Amino acid sequence: MEHPLRLDEYFPSETAPTAAVEDEIAAQLAQAAAAPLPPLPSLPESEAQFLRPSDAQYAEYLPATSKRKQLAPALRAICKTEHAVAVMVDWVRSNGLSFAMRCGGHSYEGLSQTTGVAIDVRGLKRIAVDKASGLVTVGSGVSLYELYSALASQGLALPAGSCPTVGVSGVLTGGGHGLLSRSHGLTCDALQEATLVDAQARTLKASAVSEPNLYWACRGGGGGSFGVATEFKIRCFL
């Protein structure tokens, strides 16, 4: 478990990769660059950014927490809207492409990694705090540090982990345990509503009164199973 006061998590200094690791990364990049793709969906840059291995920003979005699980996708789609996520889901399904959903990249099993198409939700960064109701609406691409910072400015808190770069999507759908869990439960216990794009590219809102079975599954059932989450409504406390 991460220690809450480890500053190197905020300013990490990684050991330089070995020659073997560098060779493996280079081989993956070459394979990804050569991978054929059908014509890309028609999405404006305001909704999605498409990155191939030859693009300058590709390397910025590549790193995962575990280098052993890191894969180089043939295409990374940085989705900035829910509509973009739906278009990408429909596109990969219609073209029979392998894909993965990516947020923080902390999946120990490597479930956010693929050599195919990465539907990356790190462009979904909306955070809206309603202190009066004790609720925060947060985009699925937000990191814990970004969420904590927004809540702290309003005098609010959330029971979750201490690693700042973990994505809120993985925490919520995976359960979420932290230093406040003994008194306030798991992170998923605070989930009030989840907005998802399902396999048919339909938008669903799951809560206790709408899609209750899906809502139950989202609260700790694991990411990448029932759809692509785009937004969460979470209960906070003073």
DRENLONU-73850 format. One record per atom (N, C-alpha, C): x, y, z; residue number from 1; atom name. Coordinates in steps of 0.05 Angstrom, whole numbers. Each point is the difference from the previous one (the first is absolute). Layout:
<pts>
PT, X, Y, Z, NUM, CA;
...
</pts>
This chain:
<pts>
PT, 17, -24, 0, 1, N;
PT, -17, 24, 0, 1, CA;
PT, 17, 25, 0, 1, C;
PT, -8, 20, -15, 2, N;
PT, 16, 25, -2, 2, CA;
PT, -1, 15, 27, 2, C;
PT, 23, 11, 8, 3, N;
PT, 0, 17, 24, 3, CA;
PT, -10, 27, -7, 3, C;
PT, -18, 12, 17, 4, N;
PT, -12, 26, -7, 4, CA;
PT, 19, 23, -2, 4, C;
PT, 24, -3, 12, 5, N;
PT, 18, 23, 0, 5, CA;
PT, 24, -4, -18, 5, C;
PT, -1, -19, -18, 6, N;
PT, 22, -5, -19, 6, CA;
PT, -1, 21, -22, 6, C;
PT, 18, 19, 1, 7, N;
PT, 1, 22, -19, 7, CA;
PT, 9, -10, -27, 7, C;
PT, 15, -22, -1, 8, N;
PT, 9, -10, -26, 8, CA;
PT, -22, -10, -18, 8, C;
PT, -24, -4, 12, 9, N;
PT, -23, -6, -17, 9, CA;
PT, -10, 24, -15, 9, C;
PT, 4, 24, 12, 10, N;
PT, -8, 24, -14, 10, CA;
PT, 22, 8, -20, 10, C;
PT, 24, -5, 6, 11, N;
PT, 23, 7, -18, 11, CA;
PT, 17, -25, -4, 11, C;
PT, -10, -20, -15, 12, N;
PT, 14, -25, -3, 12, CA;
PT, 26, 3, -15, 12, C;
PT, 20, -15, 8, 13, N;
PT, 25, -2, -14, 13, CA;
PT, 6, -29, -6, 13, C;
PT, -6, -8, -25, 14, N;
PT, 2, -28, -7, 14, CA;
PT, 28, -8, -7, 14, C;
PT, 7, -25, 6, 15, N;
PT, 26, -11, -8, 15, CA;
PT, 0, -2, -30, 15, C;
PT, 23, 7, -12, 16, N;
PT, 2, -2, -29, 16, CA;
PT, -4, -29, -9, 16, C;
PT, -16, -4, -22, 17, N;
PT, -5, -27, -9, 17, CA;
PT, 25, -14, -10, 17, C;
PT, 1, -25, 3, 18, N;
PT, 23, -16, -10, 18, CA;
PT, -1, -1, -31, 18, C;
PT, 22, -9, -12, 19, N;
PT, 1, -2, -29, 19, CA;
PT, -21, -19, -10, 19, C;
PT, -4, -22, 15, 20, N;
PT, -20, -20, -9, 20, CA;
PT, -28, 13, 0, 20, C;
PT, -7, 16, 20, 21, N;
PT, -26, 13, 1, 21, CA;
PT, -2, 20, -22, 21, C;
PT, 21, 15, -5, 22, N;
PT, -1, 20, -22, 22, CA;
PT, -4, -14, -27, 22, C;
PT, 13, -23, -4, 23, N;
PT, -3, -15, -25, 23, CA;
PT, -29, -10, -3, 23, C;
PT, -12, -9, 22, 24, N;
PT, -27, -10, 0, 24, CA;
PT, -20, 23, -7, 24, C;
PT, 5, 24, 12, 25, N;
PT, -17, 23, -6, 25, CA;
PT, 2, 8, -29, 25, C;
PT, 25, 0, -10, 26, N;
PT, 4, 7, -28, 26, CA;
PT, -13, -19, -19, 26, C;
PT, 1, -26, 7, 27, N;
PT, -13, -21, -17, 27, CA;
PT, -31, 4, 0, 27, C;
PT, -11, 6, 24, 28, N;
PT, -29, 5, 2, 28, CA;
PT, -8, 24, -17, 28, C;
PT, 16, 22, 2, 29, N;
PT, -7, 24, -16, 29, CA;
PT, 1, -5, -30, 29, C;
PT, 20, -16, -8, 30, N;
PT, 1, -6, -29, 30, CA;
PT, -23, -17, -9, 30, C;
PT, -8, -19, 17, 31, N;
PT, -24, -17, -6, 31, CA;
PT, -25, 17, -1, 31, C;
PT, -3, 18, 19, 32, N;
PT, -24, 17, 1, 32, CA;
PT, -1, 19, -24, 32, C;
PT, 23, 11, -8, 33, N;
PT, 0, 18, -23, 33, CA;
PT, -7, -14, -26, 33, C;
PT, 6, -26, -1, 34, N;
PT, -5, -15, -25, 34, CA;
PT, -28, -12, -1, 34, C;
PT, -14, 1, 23, 35, N;
PT, -27, -13, 1, 35, CA;
PT, -20, 15, -18, 35, C;
PT, -14, -14, -17, 36, N;
PT, -19, 12, -18, 36, CA;
PT, -26, 7, 16, 36, C;
PT, -12, 23, -8, 37, N;
PT, -24, 8, 13, 37, CA;
PT, -20, 9, -21, 37, C;
PT, -26, -4, 5, 38, N;
PT, -20, 10, -19, 38, CA;
PT, -1, 31, 2, 38, C;
PT, -14, 14, -18, 39, N;
PT, -3, 29, 2, 39, CA;
PT, -10, 8, 28, 39, C;
PT, 12, 20, 11, 40, N;
PT, -7, 9, 27, 40, CA;
PT, -27, 13, 1, 40, C;
PT, -14, -1, 23, 41, N;
PT, -26, 13, 3, 41, CA;
PT, 3, 30, -5, 41, C;
PT, -21, 12, -9, 42, N;
PT, 0, 29, -5, 42, CA;
PT, -8, 15, 26, 42, C;
PT, 21, 7, 15, 43, N;
PT, -4, 15, 25, 43, CA;
PT, 18, 24, 0, 43, C;
PT, -11, 24, 7, 44, N;
PT, 17, 24, 1, 44, CA;
PT, 19, -2, 24, 44, C;
PT, 21, 16, -2, 45, N;
PT, 21, 0, 22, 45, CA;
PT, -12, 9, 26, 45, C;
PT, -22, 15, 0, 46, N;
PT, -13, 8, 25, 46, CA;
PT, -13, -24, 14, 46, C;
PT, -3, -22, -14, 47, N;
PT, -13, -24, 12, 47, CA;
PT, 20, -22, 5, 47, C;
PT, 20, -3, -17, 48, N;
PT, 19, -22, 3, 48, CA;
PT, 27, 7, -14, 48, C;
PT, 21, -11, 11, 49, N;
PT, 26, 3, -11, 49, CA;
PT, 11, -28, -7, 49, C;
PT, 6, -4, -26, 50, N;
PT, 10, -26, -9, 50, CA;
PT, 31, 1, 0, 50, C;
PT, 12, -20, 13, 51, N;
PT, 29, -1, 1, 51, CA;
PT, 10, -27, -11, 51, C;
PT, 17, 1, -21, 52, N;
PT, 15, -23, -10, 52, CA;
PT, 29, 2, 10, 52, C;
PT, 15, -23, -1, 53, N;
PT, 27, 0, 10, 53, CA;
PT, 18, 22, -12, 53, C;
PT, -6, 10, -24, 54, N;
PT, 17, 20, -13, 54, CA;
PT, -7, 29, 10, 54, C;
PT, -21, 2, 15, 55, N;
PT, -8, 27, 10, 55, CA;
PT, 16, 9, 24, 55, C;
PT, 5, 26, 2, 56, N;
PT, 18, 10, 21, 56, CA;
PT, -10, -5, 28, 56, C;
PT, -26, 1, 5, 57, N;
PT, -11, -3, 27, 57, CA;
PT, -5, -30, 7, 57, C;
PT, 4, -18, -18, 58, N;
PT, -5, -28, 5, 58, CA;
PT, 14, -10, 25, 58, C;
PT, 26, 6, 2, 59, N;
PT, 17, -9, 23, 59, CA;
PT, -10, 11, 27, 59, C;
PT, -12, 24, -1, 60, N;
PT, -10, 13, 25, 60, CA;
PT, -22, -17, 13, 60, C;
PT, -16, -13, -16, 61, N;
PT, -23, -15, 10, 61, CA;
PT, 5, -30, 3, 61, C;
PT, 24, -8, -8, 62, N;
PT, 6, -29, 0, 62, CA;
PT, 5, -13, 27, 62, C;
PT, 16, 13, 19, 63, N;
PT, 8, -14, 24, 63, CA;
PT, -23, -11, 17, 63, C;
PT, 4, -24, 10, 64, N;
PT, -18, -12, 19, 64, CA;
PT, 16, -4, 26, 64, C;
PT, -14, -5, 22, 65, N;
PT, 14, -4, 26, 65, CA;
PT, 19, -23, -1, 65, C;
PT, -8, -22, -12, 66, N;
PT, 17, -23, -2, 66, CA;
PT, 11, -3, -28, 66, C;
PT, 26, 2, -3, 67, N;
PT, 13, -3, -26, 67, CA;
PT, -3, -28, -11, 67, C;
PT, -4, -19, 18, 68, N;
PT, -4, -28, -8, 68, CA;
PT, -26, -3, -16, 68, C;
PT, -20, 17, 7, 69, N;
PT, -26, -3, -13, 69, CA;
PT, -4, 21, -22, 69, C;
PT, 18, 19, -3, 70, N;
PT, -3, 22, -19, 70, CA;
PT, 0, -11, -29, 70, C;
PT, -19, 9, -16, 71, N;
PT, -1, -7, -28, 71, CA;
PT, -4, 25, -16, 71, C;
PT, 10, -1, -25, 72, N;
PT, -2, 23, -18, 72, CA;
PT, -23, -4, -19, 72, C;
PT, -22, 16, 2, 73, N;
PT, -23, -3, -17, 73, CA;
PT, 5, 10, -28, 73, C;
PT, -13, -12, -20, 74, N;
PT, 2, 10, -27, 74, CA;
PT, -13, 27, -2, 74, C;
PT, -20, 5, 16, 75, N;
PT, -14, 25, 1, 75, CA;
PT, -9, 6, 28, 75, C;
PT, 5, 25, 9, 76, N;
PT, -11, 9, 26, 76, CA;
PT, -20, 23, -6, 76, C;
PT, -25, -4, 9, 77, N;
PT, -20, 21, -4, 77, CA;
PT, -5, 13, 27, 77, C;
PT, 9, 25, 3, 78, N;
PT, -4, 15, 25, 78, CA;
PT, -28, 13, -2, 78, C;
PT, -19, -12, 13, 79, N;
PT, -28, 9, -2, 79, CA;
PT, -5, 23, 19, 79, C;
PT, -12, 21, -10, 80, N;
PT, -6, 24, 15, 80, CA;
PT, -30, 4, 6, 80, C;
PT, -16, -16, -13, 81, N;
PT, -29, 1, 4, 81, CA;
PT, -12, -28, 1, 81, C;
PT, -23, -1, 12, 82, N;
PT, -15, -26, 1, 82, CA;
PT, -6, -10, -28, 82, C;
PT, -7, 19, -18, 83, N;
PT, -7, -7, -27, 83, CA;
PT, 24, -13, -14, 83, C;
PT, 24, 10, 5, 84, N;
PT, 25, -12, -12, 84, CA;
PT, 4, -28, 10, 84, C;
PT, -6, -5, 25, 85, N;
PT, 3, -28, 11, 85, CA;
PT, -19, -18, -15, 85, C;
PT, -25, 9, -3, 86, N;
PT, -20, -17, -14, 86, CA;
PT, 8, -5, -29, 86, C;
PT, 10, 20, -13, 87, N;
PT, 9, -3, -28, 87, CA;
PT, 23, -21, -1, 87, C;
PT, 19, 2, 18, 88, N;
PT, 23, -19, 0, 88, CA;
PT, -9, -28, 6, 88, C;
PT, -18, -4, 19, 89, N;
PT, -10, -27, 6, 89, CA;
PT, -14, -12, -25, 89, C;
PT, -16, 16, -13, 90, N;
PT, -14, -9, -24, 90, CA;
PT, 20, -7, -22, 90, C;
PT, 21, 17, -2, 91, N;
PT, 20, -4, -21, 91, CA;
PT, 16, -26, 4, 91, C;
PT, 10, -4, 24, 92, N;
PT, 16, -25, 5, 92, CA;
PT, -17, -25, -3, 92, C;
PT, -26, 2, 9, 93, N;
PT, -17, -23, -3, 93, CA;
PT, -7, -6, -29, 93, C;
PT, -6, 21, -15, 94, N;
PT, -8, -3, -28, 94, CA;
PT, 23, -11, -17, 94, C;
PT, 25, 7, 8, 95, N;
PT, 23, -9, -16, 95, CA;
PT, 14, -24, 13, 95, C;
PT, -11, -11, 21, 96, N;
PT, 11, -24, 12, 96, CA;
PT, 28, 4, 11, 96, C;
PT, 6, 23, 12, 97, N;
PT, 27, 6, 9, 97, CA;
PT, 3, -6, 30, 97, C;
PT, 23, -9, 8, 98, N;
PT, 6, -4, 28, 98, CA;
PT, 4, 27, 13, 98, C;
PT, -8, 3, 25, 99, N;
PT, 2, 27, 13, 99, CA;
PT, 1, -4, 30, 99, C;
PT, 7, 22, 13, 100, N;
PT, -1, 2, 30, 100, CA;
PT, -7, 28, 7, 100, C;
PT, -12, 3, 25, 101, N;
PT, -6, 26, 11, 101, CA;
PT, 22, 8, 19, 101, C;
PT, 8, 25, -2, 102, N;
PT, 23, 10, 16, 102, CA;
PT, -8, 25, 15, 102, C;
PT, 7, 0, 26, 103, N;
PT, -3, 24, 17, 103, CA;
PT, 27, 5, 13, 103, C;
PT, 4, -8, 25, 104, N;
PT, 25, 5, 13, 104, CA;
PT, 23, -19, -7, 104, C;
PT, -7, -24, -10, 105, N;
PT, 21, -18, -9, 105, CA;
PT, 12, -16, 23, 105, C;
PT, -14, -3, 23, 106, N;
PT, 10, -14, 23, 106, CA;
PT, -9, -29, 2, 106, C;
PT, -13, -10, -21, 107, N;
PT, -10, -28, 1, 107, CA;
PT, 23, -20, 3, 107, C;
PT, 1, -14, 22, 108, N;
PT, 21, -20, 4, 108, CA;
PT, -2, -22, -20, 108, C;
PT, -24, -6, -10, 109, N;
PT, -4, -21, -20, 109, CA;
PT, 6, 10, -28, 109, C;
PT, 5, 26, -4, 110, N;
PT, 4, 10, -26, 110, CA;
PT, -25, 3, -17, 110, C;
PT, -23, 2, 13, 111, N;
PT, -25, 1, -15, 111, CA;
PT, -4, 26, -15, 111, C;
PT, 16, 21, 6, 112, N;
PT, -3, 25, -14, 112, CA;
PT, 21, 2, -23, 112, C;
PT, 13, -22, -6, 113, N;
PT, 21, 0, -21, 113, CA;
PT, -9, -17, -23, 113, C;
PT, 8, 8, -24, 114, N;
PT, -6, -15, -25, 114, CA;
PT, 19, 7, -22, 114, C;
PT, 4, -18, -19, 115, N;
PT, 15, 7, -24, 115, CA;
PT, -19, 9, -22, 115, C;
PT, -26, 0, 6, 116, N;
PT, -20, 8, -20, 116, CA;
PT, -7, 30, 4, 116, C;
PT, -24, 5, 9, 117, N;
PT, -10, 27, 3, 117, CA;
PT, -5, 6, 30, 117, C;
PT, 12, 21, 10, 118, N;
PT, -4, 9, 27, 118, CA;
PT, -21, 22, 1, 118, C;
PT, -23, -5, 12, 119, N;
PT, -20, 21, 4, 119, CA;
PT, 7, 13, 26, 119, C;
PT, 13, 23, -2, 120, N;
PT, 12, 13, 24, 120, CA;
PT, -19, 22, 9, 120, C;
PT, -9, -2, 25, 121, N;
PT, -20, 20, 10, 121, CA;
PT, 13, 23, 16, 121, C;
PT, 27, 2, -2, 122, N;
PT, 13, 21, 15, 122, CA;
PT, -6, 29, -10, 122, C;
PT, -16, 1, -21, 123, N;
PT, -10, 26, -9, 123, CA;
PT, -25, 9, 14, 123, C;
PT, -12, -18, 15, 124, N;
PT, -26, 6, 15, 124, CA;
PT, 7, 9, 28, 124, C;
PT, 5, 27, 2, 125, N;
PT, 11, 11, 24, 125, CA;
PT, -19, 17, 17, 125, C;
PT, -26, 0, -6, 126, N;
PT, -19, 17, 14, 126, CA;
PT, -2, -7, 29, 126, C;
PT, 1, 20, 18, 127, N;
PT, -5, -4, 28, 127, CA;
PT, -19, 22, 9, 127, C;
PT, -23, -7, 11, 128, N;
PT, -20, 19, 10, 128, CA;
PT, -7, -7, 28, 128, C;
PT, 7, 17, 19, 129, N;
PT, -5, -5, 28, 129, CA;
PT, -24, 15, 10, 129, C;
PT, -19, -14, 12, 130, N;
PT, -24, 12, 12, 130, CA;
PT, 2, -4, 30, 130, C;
PT, 11, 19, 13, 131, N;
PT, 5, -3, 29, 131, CA;
PT, -26, -2, 16, 131, C;
PT, -21, 14, -9, 132, N;
PT, -26, -1, 14, 132, CA;
PT, -11, -28, 1, 132, C;
PT, 2, -15, -22, 133, N;
PT, -11, -27, 0, 133, CA;
PT, 21, -21, 8, 133, C;
PT, 25, 8, 1, 134, N;
PT, 22, -19, 7, 134, CA;
PT, 6, -19, -23, 134, C;
PT, -5, 9, -25, 135, N;
PT, 5, -16, -23, 135, CA;
PT, 20, 12, -19, 135, C;
PT, 16, -17, -13, 136, N;
PT, 18, 10, -21, 136, CA;
PT, -5, -16, -25, 136, C;
PT, -2, 13, -23, 137, N;
PT, -2, -13, -25, 137, CA;
PT, 27, 2, -14, 137, C;
PT, 10, -23, -8, 138, N;
PT, 28, -1, -9, 138, CA;
PT, 2, -16, -26, 138, C;
PT, 16, 10, -19, 139, N;
PT, 5, -15, -24, 139, CA;
PT, 17, -24, 5, 139, C;
PT, -3, -21, -17, 140, N;
PT, 14, -25, 6, 140, CA;
PT, 30, 1, -5, 140, C;
PT, 10, 22, -12, 141, N;
PT, 28, 2, -4, 141, CA;
PT, 16, 15, 21, 141, C;
PT, -14, 8, 21, 142, N;
PT, 12, 15, 22, 142, CA;
PT, 17, -18, 18, 142, C;
PT, 23, 10, 9, 143, N;
PT, 17, -14, 19, 143, CA;
PT, -9, 6, 28, 143, C;
PT, 9, -17, 19, 144, N;
PT, -7, 5, 28, 144, CA;
PT, 11, 26, 10, 144, C;
PT, 24, 7, -9, 145, N;
PT, 11, 26, 9, 145, CA;
PT, -17, 23, -9, 145, C;
PT, -9, -1, -25, 146, N;
PT, -17, 22, -11, 146, CA;
PT, -26, 1, 16, 146, C;
PT, -11, -23, 6, 147, N;
PT, -25, -1, 15, 147, CA;
PT, 4, 10, 29, 147, C;
PT, 20, -10, 13, 148, N;
PT, 6, 9, 27, 148, CA;
PT, 4, 31, 2, 148, C;
PT, 14, 11, -20, 149, N;
PT, 5, 29, 0, 149, CA;
PT, -25, 15, -2, 149, C;
PT, -19, -9, -18, 150, N;
PT, -25, 14, -3, 150, CA;
PT, -17, -2, 25, 150, C;
PT, 0, -23, 13, 151, N;
PT, -16, -4, 24, 151, CA;
PT, 12, 15, 24, 151, C;
PT, 26, 0, 2, 152, N;
PT, 13, 14, 23, 152, CA;
PT, -6, 30, -1, 152, C;
PT, -2, 12, -24, 153, N;
PT, -6, 28, -2, 153, CA;
PT, -28, 7, 11, 153, C;
PT, -17, -21, 2, 154, N;
PT, -27, 4, 10, 154, CA;
PT, -4, -12, 28, 154, C;
PT, 23, -9, 12, 155, N;
PT, -2, -11, 27, 155, CA;
PT, -13, -28, 0, 155, C;
PT, 2, -14, -22, 156, N;
PT, -12, -27, -2, 156, CA;
PT, 21, -21, -3, 156, C;
PT, -7, -25, 6, 157, N;
PT, 18, -23, -3, 157, CA;
PT, -14, -24, -11, 157, C;
PT, 16, -20, -7, 158, N;
PT, -11, -24, -12, 158, CA;
PT, 17, -24, 9, 158, C;
PT, -12, -22, 8, 159, N;
PT, 16, -24, 7, 159, CA;
PT, 11, -13, -24, 159, C;
PT, 26, 2, -5, 160, N;
PT, 13, -12, -23, 160, CA;
PT, 30, -3, 6, 160, C;
PT, 15, -8, -19, 161, N;
PT, 28, -7, 4, 161, CA;
PT, 18, 25, 2, 161, C;
PT, 26, -6, 3, 162, N;
PT, 20, 22, 5, 162, CA;
PT, 18, 5, -24, 162, C;
PT, -1, -17, -21, 163, N;
PT, 17, 5, -24, 163, CA;
PT, -14, 20, -17, 163, C;
PT, 12, 23, -5, 164, N;
PT, -14, 22, -14, 164, CA;
PT, -5, -5, -29, 164, C;
PT, 15, -17, -13, 165, N;
PT, -2, -4, -29, 165, CA;
PT, -21, -21, -8, 165, C;
PT, -11, -14, 20, 166, N;
PT, -20, -20, -6, 166, CA;
PT, -25, 14, -11, 166, C;
PT, -12, -12, -21, 167, N;
PT, -24, 11, -11, 167, CA;
PT, -25, -6, 17, 167, C;
PT, -19, 19, 0, 168, N;
PT, -24, -4, 17, 168, CA;
PT, -17, -23, -11, 168, C;
PT, 2, -6, -26, 169, N;
PT, -16, -22, -11, 169, CA;
PT, 8, -27, 12, 169, C;
PT, 26, -5, 1, 170, N;
PT, 10, -25, 10, 170, CA;
PT, -6, -3, 30, 170, C;
PT, 2, 22, 15, 171, N;
PT, -5, -1, 28, 171, CA;
PT, -29, -7, 6, 171, C;
PT, -19, 14, -14, 172, N;
PT, -28, -4, 5, 172, CA;
PT, -9, -28, -9, 172, C;
PT, 7, -8, -24, 173, N;
PT, -10, -25, -10, 173, CA;
PT, 15, -24, 12, 173, C;
PT, 23, 5, 12, 174, N;
PT, 15, -22, 13, 174, CA;
PT, -4, -2, 29, 174, C;
PT, -16, 18, 12, 175, N;
PT, -6, -1, 29, 175, CA;
PT, 11, 25, 14, 175, C;
PT, 26, 3, 1, 176, N;
PT, 12, 24, 11, 176, CA;
PT, 3, -1, 30, 176, C;
PT, 25, -4, 9, 177, N;
PT, 6, -1, 29, 177, CA;
PT, 21, 21, 7, 177, C;
PT, -4, 14, 22, 178, N;
PT, 19, 20, 8, 178, CA;
PT, 0, 4, 30, 178, C;
PT, 14, 22, 9, 179, N;
PT, 3, 5, 28, 179, CA;
PT, -26, 7, 15, 179, C;
PT, -20, 9, -15, 180, N;
PT, -25, 7, 12, 180, CA;
PT, -21, -22, -2, 180, C;
PT, 7, -23, -10, 181, N;
PT, -19, -21, -6, 181, CA;
PT, -12, -12, 26, 181, C;
PT, 15, -1, 21, 182, N;
PT, -11, -11, 25, 182, CA;
PT, -23, 16, 10, 182, C;
PT, 1, 26, -3, 183, N;
PT, -22, 17, 11, 183, CA;
PT, -21, 7, -22, 183, C;
PT, 8, -1, -26, 184, N;
PT, -19, 9, -20, 184, CA;
PT, -4, -20, -23, 184, C;
PT, 11, -24, 3, 185, N;
PT, -5, -20, -20, 185, CA;
PT, 18, 1, -24, 185, C;
PT, -6, -16, -20, 186, N;
PT, 16, -1, -25, 186, CA;
PT, -9, 23, -18, 186, C;
PT, 17, 6, -19, 187, N;
PT, -6, 22, -19, 187, CA;
PT, -26, -7, -15, 187, C;
PT, -3, -25, -8, 188, N;
PT, -24, -8, -15, 188, CA;
PT, -26, 3, 16, 188, C;
PT, 2, 0, 26, 189, N;
PT, -24, 5, 17, 189, CA;
PT, -11, 28, -3, 189, C;
PT, 18, 18, -9, 190, N;
PT, -9, 28, -3, 190, CA;
PT, -11, 6, -28, 190, C;
PT, 1, -20, -18, 191, N;
PT, -9, 5, -27, 191, CA;
PT, -31, 2, -1, 191, C;
PT, -10, 22, -10, 192, N;
PT, -29, 4, -2, 192, CA;
PT, -11, -5, -28, 192, C;
PT, 16, 5, -20, 193, N;
PT, -9, -4, -27, 193, CA;
PT, 25, -2, -18, 193, C;
PT, -2, -17, -20, 194, N;
PT, 21, -3, -20, 194, CA;
PT, -12, 2, -28, 194, C;
PT, 13, 15, -17, 195, N;
PT, -8, 2, -28, 195, CA;
PT, 19, -17, -17, 195, C;
PT, -11, -18, -16, 196, N;
PT, 16, -18, -15, 196, CA;
PT, -9, -2, -29, 196, C;
PT, 19, -7, -18, 197, N;
PT, -7, -6, -28, 197, CA;
PT, 3, -31, -2, 197, C;
PT, -22, -13, -8, 198, N;
PT, 1, -29, -1, 198, CA;
PT, 11, -11, -26, 198, C;
PT, -1, -26, -4, 199, N;
PT, 12, -12, -24, 199, CA;
PT, -14, 8, -26, 199, C;
PT, -25, 9, 2, 200, N;
PT, -15, 9, -23, 200, CA;
PT, 2, 30, -4, 200, C;
PT, 19, 13, 15, 201, N;
PT, 5, 29, -1, 201, CA;
PT, -24, 16, 10, 201, C;
PT, -16, -12, 17, 202, N;
PT, -22, 14, 13, 202, CA;
PT, 9, 12, 26, 202, C;
PT, -10, 23, 7, 203, N;
PT, 7, 13, 26, 203, CA;
PT, -20, -9, 21, 203, C;
PT, 10, -10, 22, 204, N;
PT, -17, -10, 22, 204, CA;
PT, 7, 15, 26, 204, C;
PT, -20, 6, 16, 205, N;
PT, 5, 12, 26, 205, CA;
PT, -8, -21, 21, 205, C;
PT, 19, -9, 16, 206, N;
PT, -5, -20, 20, 206, CA;
PT, 0, 11, 28, 206, C;
PT, -22, -4, 14, 207, N;
PT, -3, 9, 27, 207, CA;
PT, -18, -20, 15, 207, C;
PT, -7, 6, 25, 208, N;
PT, -17, -18, 15, 208, CA;
PT, -28, -2, -12, 208, C;
PT, -8, 19, -15, 209, N;
PT, -27, 0, -12, 209, CA;
PT, -1, -4, -30, 209, C;
PT, 23, 3, -13, 210, N;
PT, 2, -4, -29, 210, CA;
PT, 23, -19, -6, 210, C;
PT, -7, -22, -14, 211, N;
PT, 20, -21, -5, 211, CA;
PT, 13, -9, 26, 211, C;
PT, -16, -9, 19, 212, N;
PT, 11, -7, 27, 212, CA;
PT, 20, -23, -1, 212, C;
PT, -4, -20, -17, 213, N;
PT, 20, -22, -2, 213, CA;
PT, 27, 10, -10, 213, C;
PT, -1, 17, -20, 214, N;
PT, 25, 11, -10, 214, CA;
PT, 14, 18, 21, 214, C;
PT, -17, 15, 15, 215, N;
PT, 11, 16, 22, 215, CA;
PT, 13, -17, 21, 215, C;
PT, -12, -22, 7, 216, N;
PT, 12, -19, 19, 216, CA;
PT, 27, -10, -10, 216, C;
PT, 1, -7, -26, 217, N;
PT, 25, -11, -12, 217, CA;
PT, 22, 21, -1, 217, C;
PT, -8, 25, -4, 218, N;
PT, 20, 22, -2, 218, CA;
PT, 14, 6, 26, 218, C;
PT, -13, -8, 22, 219, N;
PT, 11, 6, 26, 219, CA;
PT, 18, -23, 10, 219, C;
PT, 23, -2, -14, 220, N;
PT, 20, -20, 8, 220, CA;
PT, 1, -24, -18, 220, C;
PT, -16, -1, -22, 221, N;
PT, 0, -23, -17, 221, CA;
PT, 23, -2, -19, 221, C;
PT, 16, 21, -2, 222, N;
PT, 24, 0, -17, 222, CA;
PT, -4, 16, -25, 222, C;
PT, 20, 14, -9, 223, N;
PT, -1, 16, -24, 223, CA;
PT, 2, -16, -26, 223, C;
PT, -9, 11, -22, 224, N;
PT, 2, -13, -26, 224, CA;
PT, -19, -23, -4, 224, C;
PT, -21, -2, 16, 225, N;
PT, -17, -23, -1, 225, CA;
PT, -28, 6, -12, 225, C;
PT, -11, 22, 7, 226, N;
PT, -28, 5, -6, 226, CA;
PT, -4, 25, -19, 226, C;
PT, 21, 13, -6, 227, N;
PT, -1, 24, -17, 227, CA;
PT, 22, 19, 6, 227, C;
PT, 1, 22, -14, 228, N;
PT, 20, 21, 4, 228, CA;
PT, -12, 22, 17, 228, C;
PT, 9, 4, 24, 229, N;
PT, -10, 21, 18, 229, CA;
PT, 9, 27, -11, 229, C;
PT, -18, 19, 1, 230, N;
PT, 7, 27, -9, 230, CA;
PT, -3, 21, 22, 230, C;
PT, -17, -6, 21, 231, N;
PT, -4, 19, 21, 231, CA;
PT, -11, -14, 25, 231, C;
PT, 6, 11, 23, 232, N;
PT, -9, -11, 26, 232, CA;
PT, -11, 22, 17, 232, C;
PT, -20, -7, 15, 233, N;
PT, -10, 18, 21, 233, CA;
PT, 5, -13, 27, 233, C;
PT, 16, 13, 17, 234, N;
PT, 11, -12, 24, 234, CA;
PT, -8, 16, 25, 234, C;
PT, -8, -14, 22, 235, N;
PT, -6, 13, 25, 235, CA;
PT, 26, 6, 15, 235, C;
PT, 3, 24, 10, 236, N;
PT, 23, 8, 16, 236, CA;
PT, -8, 7, 28, 236, C;
PT, 19, 8, 17, 237, N;
PT, -7, 7, 28, 237, CA;
PT, 18, 22, 9, 237, C;
PT, -8, 14, 21, 238, N;
PT, 15, 22, 11, 238, CA;
PT, 23, -10, 17, 238, C;
</pts>
